[in-house]
Amino acid sequence: MIAVLAAGIDEVLDAASQCASTDDLAAASARSTEELRRRTLAGRAALRLLAAWGRGVPLELAGELDIDRRCAD
């Protein structure tokens, strides 16, 4: 399955307040500039939005999805 989210950073950040996890917020706040913080949070929120949609999980529960960002390689 391929899912595409066509949205800008500001649009995704609007949804981030409903779907970001505490790990997402911590990762974003650890970035060195405001632009990097915005992009990090938007990217993590976009992944959560797509994962929630694909699994049929309501937006307000997307922050509870277990997302593993480790790469085996």
PyMOL commands that set and color helices and strands:
alter all, ss='L'
color gray80, all
select helices_A, chain A and resi 9-19+22-29+34-55+59-64
alter helices_A, ss='H'
color red, helices_A
deselect
rebuild
show_as cartoon
